[in-house]
C-alpha cells in the first residue's frame, strides 16, 4: 500500500426508474462533474450493452465530464476488450487523454456479461483467445511507439504508428475477478490489477494478492505495482436508510441476472448478511468508511473504488456527495490512525 490511497466511484450508468436513456446519460455526466468538485480521485463508467444501463459508450460520457472538470482521473470499469478493436480502444482513450490533459485511464476486462459477443459478431467459442490476443496487442500500443504484432484472430501490424499520441503513453489497469492466470498476466505485462470483489468476505482474496506480490518478485518487477479494489455499495445518512434504498434495485438486478444464469432470486436475509460481513458497502458514511478502511488495510490496497447504483432518480448524486464529502475524509482518518498505532 502506498502512502496515499486513491478513492474512486464506479458506475454502470444505470437507468433510474422513470428516466429516459438521454436523461440517464446526462445524470451520469453531472455525477462525474460533481465527483470532481467533492474530491473523488477517480470516476469510472462501466461498459454494458443491456436495457438496464446506458454505458454503451463510456468514453463519450467521460469526454463530456473531462471538458467540465480539472483534476479527477477518468476511467472505465471496464472496457470489454474481447469484443473491441485494440487500435480503436487506444485511439479513443488517447483522444480522451488529450481532452482531459492526461487524466484518462483504460481499465481492461472481459466484462461480467456476454451481450457484446453476438452484438458485435464475435463467437463465444473464442472467449479466452480473443481476450488474450487483444490484451497482448493493446499492451504494445500503450507506450505510443510503432507496433509490430501478429495473431490468429486479427490482421497483423508491421511497424504501424498509431495516432493520436499522448504525452507519456496511455495508462491502463486490468480488472481481475479471481483467476490466478489473470493475476500473473497482469504482472507479466506490467499492467496493474484491480480486484473486482462483488461478494463474500473480501479477505478471501488474500491469496490472489499474495500471488500478485510473489509474481512481481519472480518476474523481476523492480518497483511494486499498485493494487486496486472495486466493490459495490450505497451510502445514505443512516444504515437503515441505506439498506432500505439499496435493496429494491439490488433485488431486481440480481433476479434478472439470476433468470439468465440459473441462480435463485436473492433473499433479504442473504442481502443483510452480505451488508454486514461481505462485500456490500452499504450504510451511513461512518459505517461504509470503517468497512472500506478494514478492506484497504487487510489487502494492502492502493486504490478503492465504490460501485454505486442509481435505481431511483437522485440516488446516484446522493452517493457522490456523501462519498466525497464524508466517506473519503473519514477513511483517510482511519488509515492514518491505523498507521500511527502500528508505528
C-alpha positions, -999 to 999 in steps of 0.1 A, spaced: 0 0 0 14 34 -10 13 64 14 -17 79 -4 -47 57 -12 -68 68 -41 -106 67 -39 -128 62 -69 -165 60 -78 -176 35 -104 -210 35 -122 -225 12 -147 -247 41 -158 -280 27 -145 -313 39 -159 -332 51 -128 -369 43 -127 -389 67 -148 -360 82 -166 -354 81 -204 -320 69 -217 -309 105 -226 -319 117 -191 -299 89 -175 -268 97 -197 -270 134 -186 -274 123 -150 -241 103 -151 -223 133 -166 -235 155 -138 -224 129 -112 -190 128 -127 -187 166 -127 -198 167 -90 -174 139 -81 -145 162 -92 -158 190 -71 -162 170 -39 -127 155 -40 -132 120 -55 -99 109 -72 -113 86 -100 -146 85 -118 -152 53 -139 -180 42 -162 -186 5 -170 -193 -7 -205 -226 -27 -208 -250 -35 -236 -282 -41 -217 -316 -25 -212 -307 -16 -175 -277 6 -184 -266 33 -208 -229 27 -206 -225 15 -241 -201 43 -250 -183 53 -217 -156 74 -235 -183 97 -248 -196 105 -213 -161 107 -199 -152 132 -226 -182 154 -216 -171 152 -180 -134 159 -189 -145 192 -206 -161 204 -173 -135 191 -148 -99 198 -138 -84 171 -116 -103 139 -115 -90 108 -133 -115 94 -159 -116 57 -165 -138 27 -174 -150 -1 -152 -143 -20 -175 -137 -17 -213 -148 -51 -227 -116 -57 -248 -127 -91 -261 -153 -75 -284 -135 -43 -293 -105 -35 -315 -74 -26 -295 -63 0 -320 -96 18 -317 -96 14 -279 -61 31 -279 -72 59 -302 -104 67 -282 -86 68 -249 -56 87 -263 -81 113 -275 -98 114 -241 -63 118 -226 -57 148 -248 -91 164 -239 -85 158 -202 -49 169 -202 -35 135 -192 -63 122 -169 -75 92 -189 -71 56 -179 -84 25 -196 -94 -4 -174 -94 -36 -194 -115 -67 -188 -136 -95 -201 -168 -80 -187 -194 -96 -165 -219 -102 -193 -215 -117 -228 -241 -95 -246 -214 -78 -266 -204 -110 -284 -235 -115 -306 -240 -78 -308 -206 -72 -325 -204 -106 -343 -179 -125 -321 -180 -162 -313 -182 -171 -276 -161 -202 -285 -132 -178 -289 -138 -162 -255 -104 -168 -240 -83 -164 -271 -99 -131 -281 -91 -115 -248 -55 -129 -247 -47 -117 -282 -63 -83 -279 -47 -77 -245 -13 -85 -260 -18 -60 -288 -31 -32 -266 -3 -37 -242 21 -30 -271 1 1 -281 1 18 -247 36 34 -249 27 51 -282 56 36 -302 53 20 -336 39 -16 -333 47 -49 -349 23 -76 -339 7 -108 -352 -21 -131 -340 -47 -156 -352 -79 -137 -349 -69 -103 -362 -48 -90 -390 -11 -83 -382 6 -49 -379 41 -43 -392 58 -12 -378 25 7 -377 24 41 -360 -9 47 -343 -23 82 -336 -30 103 -317 0 104 -294 -2 110 -257 24 130 -236 36 100 -216 19 69 -230 -16 57 -221 -23 45 -185 -41 12 -181 -52 -13 -154 -67 -48 -158 -99 -58 -139 -95 -93 -124 -123 -114 -110 -103 -140 -92 -84 -160 -119 -48 -169 -109 -38 -167 -146 -52 -132 -148 -32 -121 -118 0 -134 -133 -8 -119 -167 -12 -85 -151 23 -87 -137 38 -102 -168 26 -72 -188 33 -47 -160 -3 -35 -161 -16 -31 -125 -45 -51 -112 -79 -41 -99 -97 -69 -80 -135 -70 -86 -147 -82 -52 -185 -83 -55 -194 -110 -29 -182 -127 2 -156 -117 27 -130 -95 9 -102 -112 28 -108 -144 8 -89 -126 -20 -57 -125 1 -42 -155 -18 -46 -135 -51 -29 -105 -35 -1 -128 -23 2 -143 -58 4 -107 -72 32 -98 -49 51 -131 -55 48 -129 -92 63 -94 -91 93 -107 -72 97 -137 -95 93 -118 -128 118 -91 -118 94 -61 -112 117 -35 -96 91 -11 -84 60 -25 -66 28 -24 -88 -2 -8 -72 -33 -28 -63 -69 -17 -67 -102 -30 -53 -137 -25 -68 -168 -33 -48 -205 -24 -48 -222 -2 -22 -246 26 -13 -244 55 11 -272 73 29 -275 93 61 -282 62 82 -276 25 80 -313 18 80 -320 43 51 -291 29 30 -302 -7 34 -338 2 25 -328 23 -5 -304 -2 -20 -324 -34 -16 -351 -29 -44 -325 -22 -71 -302 -49 -59 -330 -74 -58 -343 -65 -92 -309 -67 -109 -299 -99 -92 -332 -115 -100 -329 -105 -137 -294 -119 -139 -304 -150 -120 -331 -159 -145 -304 -157 -173 -278 -177 -154 -299 -202 -134 -294 -185 -100 -321 -183 -73 -336 -149 -66 -318 -132 -37 -332 -134 -2 -334 -104 21 -316 -123 48 -287 -131 25 -286 -94 15 -283 -83 51 -255 -109 57 -236 -95 27 -240 -60 40 -228 -70 75 -198 -91 67 -195 -95 29 -186 -71 1 -216 -48 0 -205 -14 14 -240 -3 23 -247 21 52 -240 55 67 -208 73 59 -192 61 91 -202 25 85 -190 25 49 -158 43 58 -150 18 86 -156 -12 63 -135 3 35 -106 11 58 -107 -25 70 -105 -39 35 -78 -15 24 -56 -24 53 -64 -61 51 -55 -64 14 -29 -36 13 -48 -18 -15 -36 14 -30 -69 23 -46 -106 16 -37 -135 22 -60 -171 20 -48 -196 9 -75 -228 28 -68 -262 21 -82 -289 46 -91 -322 26 -92 -342 58 -84 -336 94 -95 -313 112 -72 -296 82 -56 -266 85 -78 -259 121 -68 -265 112 -32 -237 86 -33 -214 111 -50 -220 138 -24 -217 116 7 -187 96 -6 -167 127 -15 -176 149 15 -178 124 43 -166 89 35 -132 97 19 -121 121 47 -132 95 73 -114 66 56 -82 87 54 -85 95 92 -90 58 100 -60 47 78 -38 74 94 -49 62 129 -40 27 119 -6 37 107 1 57 139 -10 27 160 13 4 141 42 28 145 
